[in-house]
Amino acid sequence: MYDNLEKVIDIYEYRLPDGFIPIADDPAGNAICLDTKVPYMGNIYFWDHEQEPEDPDDMSNVYFLANDINEFIENLYEDVEE
């Protein structure tokens, strides 16, 4: 789905909170988003489409994942002590 970012942004334009850009999705149709607005610029969030409110700026279905993309990627791996 994310092979055309412009198309994806158009799909989510009126569904995501202002300033959120979808950067990935999961098999259930939820979005992983990057916040582009200060003071949370760069933060990564999970957007749950099952709980989507009518007002896109109602963030009751948005969950914080990481402070930036690097932290998000690091959190994808389990730190296994040898």
N, CA, C and O atoms as CSV, one atom per row, in Angstrom:
chain,resi,resn,atom,element,x,y,z
A,1,MET,N,N,0.810,-1.195,0.000
A,1,MET,CA,C,0.000,0.000,0.000
A,1,MET,C,C,0.857,1.263,0.000
A,1,MET,O,O,0.440,2.283,-0.549
A,2,TYR,N,N,2.022,1.217,0.593
A,2,TYR,CA,C,2.821,2.424,0.762
A,2,TYR,C,C,3.835,2.633,-0.349
A,2,TYR,O,O,4.876,3.255,-0.134
A,3,ASP,N,N,3.533,2.110,-1.552
A,3,ASP,CA,C,4.433,2.332,-2.662
A,3,ASP,C,C,4.204,3.691,-3.319
A,3,ASP,O,O,4.995,4.109,-4.164
A,4,ASN,N,N,3.128,4.385,-2.940
A,4,ASN,CA,C,2.830,5.700,-3.467
A,4,ASN,C,C,2.385,6.592,-2.311
A,4,ASN,O,O,1.199,6.647,-1.986
A,5,LEU,N,N,3.331,7.286,-1.694
A,5,LEU,CA,C,3.052,8.082,-0.498
A,5,LEU,C,C,1.991,9.144,-0.757
A,5,LEU,O,O,1.131,9.373,0.093
A,6,GLU,N,N,2.036,9.789,-1.902
A,6,GLU,CA,C,1.044,10.831,-2.202
A,6,GLU,C,C,-0.371,10.255,-2.192
A,6,GLU,O,O,-1.293,10.881,-1.669
A,7,LYS,N,N,-0.545,9.075,-2.761
A,7,LYS,CA,C,-1.863,8.428,-2.793
A,7,LYS,C,C,-2.333,8.083,-1.378
A,7,LYS,O,O,-3.500,8.285,-1.042
A,8,VAL,N,N,-1.433,7.567,-0.561
A,8,VAL,CA,C,-1.775,7.189,0.807
A,8,VAL,C,C,-2.137,8.413,1.633
A,8,VAL,O,O,-3.097,8.378,2.404
A,9,ILE,N,N,-1.386,9.487,1.482
A,9,ILE,CA,C,-1.690,10.726,2.207
A,9,ILE,C,C,-3.074,11.227,1.795
A,9,ILE,O,O,-3.833,11.698,2.642
A,10,ASP,N,N,-3.411,11.135,0.513
A,10,ASP,CA,C,-4.744,11.545,0.060
A,10,ASP,C,C,-5.832,10.694,0.710
A,10,ASP,O,O,-6.878,11.219,1.090
A,11,ILE,N,N,-5.604,9.399,0.842
A,11,ILE,CA,C,-6.589,8.500,1.449
A,11,ILE,C,C,-6.855,8.878,2.906
A,11,ILE,O,O,-8.002,8.880,3.352
A,12,TYR,N,N,-5.809,9.193,3.631
A,12,TYR,CA,C,-5.925,9.477,5.066
A,12,TYR,C,C,-6.112,10.961,5.395
A,12,TYR,O,O,-6.268,11.309,6.566
A,13,GLU,N,N,-6.098,11.824,4.412
A,13,GLU,CA,C,-6.072,13.273,4.637
A,13,GLU,C,C,-7.102,13.759,5.651
A,13,GLU,O,O,-6.761,14.567,6.515
A,14,TYR,N,N,-8.320,13.308,5.578
A,14,TYR,CA,C,-9.361,13.797,6.479
A,14,TYR,C,C,-9.673,12.812,7.600
A,14,TYR,O,O,-10.653,12.977,8.327
A,15,ARG,N,N,-8.836,11.792,7.734
A,15,ARG,CA,C,-9.069,10.779,8.760
A,15,ARG,C,C,-8.065,10.865,9.902
A,15,ARG,O,O,-8.396,10.550,11.045
A,16,LEU,N,N,-6.845,11.288,9.601
A,16,LEU,CA,C,-5.801,11.389,10.622
A,16,LEU,C,C,-5.794,12.775,11.257
A,16,LEU,O,O,-6.219,13.749,10.637
A,17,PRO,N,N,-5.308,12.861,12.504
A,17,PRO,CA,C,-5.153,14.186,13.113
A,17,PRO,C,C,-4.249,15.075,12.263
A,17,PRO,O,O,-3.363,14.588,11.560
A,18,ASP,N,N,-4.482,16.368,12.336
A,18,ASP,CA,C,-3.704,17.342,11.581
A,18,ASP,C,C,-2.214,17.179,11.874
A,18,ASP,O,O,-1.809,17.111,13.035
A,19,GLY,N,N,-1.413,17.118,10.835
A,19,GLY,CA,C,0.028,17.009,10.978
A,19,GLY,C,C,0.555,15.587,10.979
A,19,GLY,O,O,1.769,15.389,10.994
A,20,PHE,N,N,-0.312,14.599,10.964
A,20,PHE,CA,C,0.127,13.208,10.955
A,20,PHE,C,C,0.309,12.728,9.514
A,20,PHE,O,O,-0.524,12.994,8.648
A,21,ILE,N,N,1.413,12.017,9.274
A,21,ILE,CA,C,1.689,11.420,7.978
A,21,ILE,C,C,1.781,9.913,8.173
A,21,ILE,O,O,2.556,9.455,9.013
A,22,PRO,N,N,1.013,9.130,7.423
A,22,PRO,CA,C,1.124,7.674,7.536
A,22,PRO,C,C,2.428,7.197,6.903
A,22,PRO,O,O,2.732,7.547,5.762
A,23,ILE,N,N,3.202,6.396,7.644
A,23,ILE,CA,C,4.472,5.897,7.119
A,23,ILE,C,C,4.485,4.384,6.995
A,23,ILE,O,O,5.399,3.825,6.389
A,24,ALA,N,N,3.486,3.707,7.558
A,24,ALA,CA,C,3.386,2.252,7.468
A,24,ALA,C,C,1.982,1.849,7.891
A,24,ALA,O,O,1.219,2.655,8.422
A,25,ASP,N,N,1.658,0.588,7.644
A,25,ASP,CA,C,0.379,0.072,8.113
A,25,ASP,C,C,0.576,-1.351,8.624
A,25,ASP,O,O,1.634,-1.953,8.440
A,26,ASP,N,N,-0.459,-1.870,9.264
A,26,ASP,CA,C,-0.417,-3.258,9.708
A,26,ASP,C,C,-1.447,-4.049,8.902
A,26,ASP,O,O,-2.229,-3.452,8.162
A,27,PRO,N,N,-1.466,-5.362,9.028
A,27,PRO,CA,C,-2.393,-6.168,8.234
A,27,PRO,C,C,-3.871,-5.863,8.490
A,27,PRO,O,O,-4.720,-6.210,7.669
A,28,ALA,N,N,-4.185,-5.225,9.606
A,28,ALA,CA,C,-5.580,-4.921,9.951
A,28,ALA,C,C,-6.031,-3.550,9.446
A,28,ALA,O,O,-7.177,-3.163,9.675
A,29,GLY,N,N,-5.163,-2.813,8.770
A,29,GLY,CA,C,-5.540,-1.515,8.228
A,29,GLY,C,C,-5.289,-0.335,9.140
A,29,GLY,O,O,-5.734,0.775,8.848
A,30,ASN,N,N,-4.586,-0.550,10.237
A,30,ASN,CA,C,-4.201,0.545,11.124
A,30,ASN,C,C,-2.948,1.201,10.558
A,30,ASN,O,O,-2.226,0.588,9.773
A,31,ALA,N,N,-2.690,2.433,10.950
A,31,ALA,CA,C,-1.553,3.169,10.404
A,31,ALA,C,C,-0.517,3.472,11.480
A,31,ALA,O,O,-0.849,3.714,12.640
A,32,ILE,N,N,0.731,3.453,11.068
A,32,ILE,CA,C,1.840,3.960,11.872
A,32,ILE,C,C,2.121,5.341,11.295
A,32,ILE,O,O,2.345,5.486,10.094
A,33,CYS,N,N,2.109,6.359,12.160
A,33,CYS,CA,C,2.174,7.743,11.685
A,33,CYS,C,C,3.341,8.513,12.300
A,33,CYS,O,O,3.784,8.245,13.416
A,34,LEU,N,N,3.809,9.469,11.527
A,34,LEU,CA,C,4.821,10.419,11.957
A,34,LEU,C,C,4.126,11.747,12.208
A,34,LEU,O,O,3.373,12.225,11.360
A,35,ASP,N,N,4.374,12.350,13.377
A,35,ASP,CA,C,3.810,13.668,13.685
A,35,ASP,C,C,4.749,14.734,13.142
A,35,ASP,O,O,5.958,14.677,13.365
A,36,THR,N,N,4.191,15.707,12.428
A,36,THR,CA,C,5.004,16.758,11.817
A,36,THR,C,C,4.829,18.114,12.482
A,36,THR,O,O,5.359,19.115,12.000
A,37,LYS,N,N,4.083,18.156,13.592
A,37,LYS,CA,C,3.817,19.440,14.246
A,37,LYS,C,C,4.548,19.558,15.581
A,37,LYS,O,O,4.650,18.595,16.341
A,38,VAL,N,N,5.047,20.750,15.845
A,38,VAL,CA,C,5.676,21.081,17.119
A,38,VAL,C,C,4.600,21.065,18.192
A,38,VAL,O,O,3.502,21.544,17.904
A,39,PRO,N,N,4.805,20.573,19.369
A,39,PRO,CA,C,6.068,20.159,19.979
A,39,PRO,C,C,6.352,18.661,19.860
A,39,PRO,O,O,7.324,18.176,20.439
A,40,TYR,N,N,5.537,17.932,19.133
A,40,TYR,CA,C,5.707,16.477,19.046
A,40,TYR,C,C,6.298,16.015,17.722
A,40,TYR,O,O,6.238,14.831,17.390
A,41,MET,N,N,6.872,16.952,16.962
A,41,MET,CA,C,7.437,16.659,15.656
A,41,MET,C,C,8.428,15.493,15.746
A,41,MET,O,O,9.340,15.495,16.573
A,42,GLY,N,N,8.229,14.512,14.885
A,42,GLY,CA,C,9.131,13.364,14.837
A,42,GLY,C,C,8.639,12.169,15.633
A,42,GLY,O,O,9.124,11.055,15.436
A,43,ASN,N,N,7.682,12.380,16.533
A,43,ASN,CA,C,7.151,11.259,17.305
A,43,ASN,C,C,6.415,10.297,16.388
A,43,ASN,O,O,5.879,10.695,15.354
A,44,ILE,N,N,6.395,9.027,16.777
A,44,ILE,CA,C,5.732,7.978,16.017
A,44,ILE,C,C,4.518,7.485,16.809
A,44,ILE,O,O,4.601,7.266,18.017
A,45,TYR,N,N,3.396,7.315,16.113
A,45,TYR,CA,C,2.139,6.918,16.746
A,45,TYR,C,C,1.466,5.768,15.992
A,45,TYR,O,O,1.680,5.576,14.795
A,46,PHE,N,N,0.652,5.013,16.724
A,46,PHE,CA,C,-0.207,3.983,16.152
A,46,PHE,C,C,-1.605,4.566,16.072
A,46,PHE,O,O,-2.128,5.057,17.073
A,47,TRP,N,N,-2.223,4.519,14.892
A,47,TRP,CA,C,-3.577,5.028,14.677
A,47,TRP,C,C,-4.496,3.829,14.455
A,47,TRP,O,O,-4.346,3.098,13.476
A,48,ASP,N,N,-5.447,3.630,15.367
A,48,ASP,CA,C,-6.347,2.485,15.354
A,48,ASP,C,C,-7.616,2.824,14.577
A,48,ASP,O,O,-8.453,3.591,15.052
A,49,HIS,N,N,-7.754,2.257,13.391
A,49,HIS,CA,C,-8.913,2.591,12.558
A,49,HIS,C,C,-10.211,2.007,13.111
A,49,HIS,O,O,-11.290,2.500,12.782
A,50,GLU,N,N,-10.130,0.975,13.938
A,50,GLU,CA,C,-11.338,0.387,14.535
A,50,GLU,C,C,-12.014,1.352,15.510
A,50,GLU,O,O,-13.222,1.268,15.732
A,51,GLN,N,N,-11.252,2.248,16.080
A,51,GLN,CA,C,-11.767,3.214,17.053
A,51,GLN,C,C,-11.820,4.631,16.475
A,51,GLN,O,O,-11.834,5.608,17.223
A,52,GLU,N,N,-11.849,4.738,15.158
A,52,GLU,CA,C,-11.777,6.036,14.488
A,52,GLU,C,C,-12.962,6.938,14.861
A,52,GLU,O,O,-14.116,6.586,14.615
A,53,PRO,N,N,-12.672,8.100,15.455
A,53,PRO,CA,C,-13.748,9.041,15.806
A,53,PRO,C,C,-14.191,9.841,14.573
A,53,PRO,O,O,-13.494,9.864,13.559
A,54,GLU,N,N,-15.330,10.482,14.667
A,54,GLU,CA,C,-15.803,11.315,13.563
A,54,GLU,C,C,-14.920,12.541,13.375
A,54,GLU,O,O,-14.681,12.969,12.246
A,55,ASP,N,N,-14.435,13.104,14.472
A,55,ASP,CA,C,-13.547,14.271,14.419
A,55,ASP,C,C,-12.103,13.770,14.332
A,55,ASP,O,O,-11.617,13.173,15.293
A,56,PRO,N,N,-11.400,13.991,13.215
A,56,PRO,CA,C,-10.040,13.478,13.081
A,56,PRO,C,C,-9.049,14.062,14.096
A,56,PRO,O,O,-7.999,13.469,14.343
A,57,ASP,N,N,-9.371,15.202,14.675
A,57,ASP,CA,C,-8.474,15.773,15.676
A,57,ASP,C,C,-8.721,15.228,17.080
A,57,ASP,O,O,-8.020,15.599,18.021
A,58,ASP,N,N,-9.716,14.348,17.223
A,58,ASP,CA,C,-9.938,13.602,18.466
A,58,ASP,C,C,-8.916,12.462,18.460
A,58,ASP,O,O,-9.012,11.539,17.652
A,59,MET,N,N,-7.961,12.533,19.348
A,59,MET,CA,C,-6.855,11.575,19.333
A,59,MET,C,C,-7.081,10.389,20.264
A,59,MET,O,O,-6.120,9.781,20.735
A,60,SER,N,N,-8.338,10.054,20.535
A,60,SER,CA,C,-8.629,8.939,21.433
A,60,SER,C,C,-8.248,7.587,20.835
A,60,SER,O,O,-8.172,6.599,21.565
A,61,ASN,N,N,-8.009,7.519,19.532
A,61,ASN,CA,C,-7.611,6.270,18.889
A,61,ASN,C,C,-6.145,6.277,18.455
A,61,ASN,O,O,-5.731,5.450,17.643
A,62,VAL,N,N,-5.365,7.209,18.997
A,62,VAL,CA,C,-3.956,7.367,18.641
A,62,VAL,C,C,-3.097,7.036,19.853
A,62,VAL,O,O,-3.351,7.516,20.958
A,63,TYR,N,N,-2.076,6.209,19.633
A,63,TYR,CA,C,-1.244,5.735,20.740
A,63,TYR,C,C,0.236,5.997,20.439
A,63,TYR,O,O,0.738,5.653,19.369
A,64,PHE,N,N,0.911,6.604,21.394
A,64,PHE,CA,C,2.331,6.914,21.269
A,64,PHE,C,C,3.150,5.626,21.180
A,64,PHE,O,O,2.923,4.685,21.939
A,65,LEU,N,N,4.106,5.594,20.243
A,65,LEU,CA,C,5.009,4.449,20.112
A,65,LEU,C,C,6.456,4.792,20.411
A,65,LEU,O,O,7.150,4.029,21.084
A,66,ALA,N,N,6.925,5.948,19.910
A,66,ALA,CA,C,8.345,6.278,20.079
A,66,ALA,C,C,8.576,7.766,19.859
A,66,ALA,O,O,7.764,8.448,19.233
A,67,ASN,N,N,9.695,8.260,20.382
A,67,ASN,CA,C,10.057,9.669,20.242
A,67,ASN,C,C,10.581,10.030,18.857
A,67,ASN,O,O,10.553,11.198,18.471
A,68,ASP,N,N,11.059,9.041,18.108
A,68,ASP,CA,C,11.556,9.279,16.754
A,68,ASP,C,C,11.650,7.949,16.012
A,68,ASP,O,O,11.430,6.886,16.593
A,69,ILE,N,N,11.979,8.020,14.733
A,69,ILE,CA,C,12.007,6.819,13.906
A,69,ILE,C,C,13.074,5.831,14.371
A,69,ILE,O,O,12.870,4.619,14.301
A,70,ASN,N,N,14.211,6.343,14.844
A,70,ASN,CA,C,15.273,5.445,15.307
A,70,ASN,C,C,14.820,4.648,16.533
A,70,ASN,O,O,15.052,3.441,16.605
A,71,GLU,N,N,14.185,5.307,17.485
A,71,GLU,CA,C,13.676,4.621,18.668
A,71,GLU,C,C,12.612,3.599,18.270
A,71,GLU,O,O,12.576,2.495,18.813
A,72,PHE,N,N,11.747,3.966,17.323
A,72,PHE,CA,C,10.719,3.051,16.849
A,72,PHE,C,C,11.342,1.784,16.276
A,72,PHE,O,O,10.918,0.676,16.606
A,73,ILE,N,N,12.330,1.943,15.431
A,73,ILE,CA,C,12.993,0.782,14.814
A,73,ILE,C,C,13.701,-0.059,15.868
A,73,ILE,O,O,13.634,-1.287,15.826
A,74,GLU,N,N,14.378,0.587,16.812
A,74,GLU,CA,C,15.044,-0.151,17.891
A,74,GLU,C,C,14.040,-0.963,18.708
A,74,GLU,O,O,14.353,-2.069,19.151
A,75,ASN,N,N,12.839,-0.425,18.910
A,75,ASN,CA,C,11.807,-1.111,19.693
A,75,ASN,C,C,11.204,-2.311,18.964
A,75,ASN,O,O,10.479,-3.101,19.569
A,76,LEU,N,N,11.497,-2.452,17.680
A,76,LEU,CA,C,10.992,-3.598,16.937
A,76,LEU,C,C,11.766,-4.872,17.252
A,76,LEU,O,O,11.321,-5.972,16.926
A,77,TYR,N,N,12.920,-4.720,17.885
A,77,TYR,CA,C,13.780,-5.850,18.186
A,77,TYR,C,C,13.872,-6.056,19.674
A,77,TYR,O,O,13.951,-5.097,20.442
A,78,GLU,N,N,13.862,-7.308,20.084
A,78,GLU,CA,C,14.013,-7.648,21.483
A,78,GLU,C,C,15.505,-7.697,21.800
A,78,GLU,O,O,16.277,-8.311,21.063
A,79,ASP,N,N,15.910,-7.055,22.891
A,79,ASP,CA,C,17.293,-7.062,23.331
A,79,ASP,C,C,17.524,-8.359,24.123
A,79,ASP,O,O,17.099,-8.477,25.272
A,80,VAL,N,N,18.184,-9.301,23.511
A,80,VAL,CA,C,18.421,-10.598,24.126
A,80,VAL,C,C,19.825,-10.635,24.722
A,80,VAL,O,O,20.824,-10.476,24.021
A,81,GLU,N,N,19.871,-10.848,26.022
A,81,GLU,CA,C,21.189,-10.965,26.673
A,81,GLU,C,C,21.708,-12.367,26.441
A,81,GLU,O,O,20.967,-13.346,26.536
A,82,GLU,N,N,22.986,-12.448,26.136
A,82,GLU,CA,C,23.592,-13.760,25.875
A,82,GLU,C,C,24.197,-14.339,27.117
A,82,GLU,O,O,24.750,-15.438,27.079
